[in-house]
Amino acid sequence: MVKPYGRHFLVQVEDEASPDTVARITKLDTRTWGASFKSHTGRWDPLPDEGNRDEMITQVVNELGPYLDPANY
């Protein structure tokens, strides 16, 4: 599930109790987006690239794919 939140799109995995945010895509300027993931410490760790929104969506899926599957979460 993806939820808009300010200048972010939050990528969430739904479990039995409530959705848990595992990644976010953040608007950095008018054409540039960045992506980060929520580590086990609760901090946001950036992914290494920046690009347009579609590139960042692809990067999140490629890098964090197993974490986006509720069966693996």
Summary of the structure (lengths in Angstrom):
residues: 73
radius of gyration: 11.9
end to end distance: 13.9
largest distance: 36.8
contacts: 187
relative contact order: 0.21
helix: 22%
strand: 47%
